[in-house]
Amino acid sequence: MKAVLCKEFGPPESLTVSEVEEPTAGPGQVVLDVHACGVNFPDVLMIQDRYQFKPALPFAPGGEVAGVISEVGPGVEGFTPGDRVLASTGWGGFAEKLAVPAASLVRVPERMDLISAAAFLMTYGTSHHALKDRAHLQAGETLLVLGAAGGVGLAAVELGHAMGARVIAAASTDDKLALCRERGAHETINYATEDLKARAKALTGGAGVDVVYDPVGGPYSEPALRSIAWEGRFLVVGFAAGDIPRVPLNLALLKGCQIVGVFWGAFVGREPGRHRANVDELVSMWVAGTIRPHVSATYPLERAGEALRELADRRAKGKVVVVTPAGEAAAA
């Protein structure tokens, strides 16, 4: 079978398409015929050896897959060959087949296609955990989302709107902000052309925002923190801009605010029961039509490096998905 491998750490262009042995299902595992794999910013970091999780070389990137079960291992109950499922796997998804722990599987809702399924779990899971569990966002509060047109950012816009918050979306281009408005943002800020702090303050009548959702870091974190309201919550989600900011901690003192870390991957491992309940809630929201993944681009498996480059250059809007030959055949 074919897989896209990281054989040495480097940029997306260093990935290679290789023939590898097909996996078999061990105890508690299934083999998944991968149809699609969501592309996420941790994949970009992982192939450069810059992420918290460090798989041994060589490995296939891609931590979010959807497909059809082709083999069930010993001890697996509740799943059979032919079932459509999605899973968060950490890595390994840029391949035609993948052995996956059955405990990590989520059944794909009947009307959800597998490309959308591959764009669902990581972004909505991260943003839902951030807003619900870490920020305790309440209806009527104001939510400022940085990097709002990216995968997790757009999910945060949709979820914030669904939770009854007033959502201010911040991004770097007008076309990205237009997409945010389509997805539920009430106000927008172009932080390439506007003063982020001043604009956020103006939009809140000087009171500041209750919650900041920051997956970007770099030069935007401090002005966003300076725009926060008394007893606000600043969510540290990631650093897509590349630089980890060093913010003056006196701001937390003066504003009585919280700076809160969001590490969804660790949450999934440490609190599987709460994670499963969150996933069930998200699936129910999809079934009700409240949330819908926005897939802006798909790439065939052999062009997976180009998909990662789109994220590395911060050109993606919503989600980018890599589609295997099985996925292409099913969609035809």
Secondary structure, 3 states (H helix, E strand, C coil): CEEEEECCCCCHHHCEEEECCCCCCCCCEEEEEEEEEEECHHHHHHCCCCCCCCCCCCECCCCEEEEEEEEECCCCCCCCCCCEEEEECCCCCCECEEEEEHHHEEECCCCCCHHHHHCCHHHHHHHHHHHHHHCCCCCCCEEEECCCCCHHHHHHHHHHHHCCCEEEEEECCHHHHHHHHHCCCCEEEECCCCCHHHHHHHHCCCCCEEEEEECCCHHHHHHHHHCEEEEEEEEECCCCCCCCCCCCCHHHHHHCCEEEECCHHHHHHHCHHHHHHHHHHHHHHHHCCCCCCCEEEEEEHHHHHHHHHHHHCCCCCCEEEEECHHHHHHHC
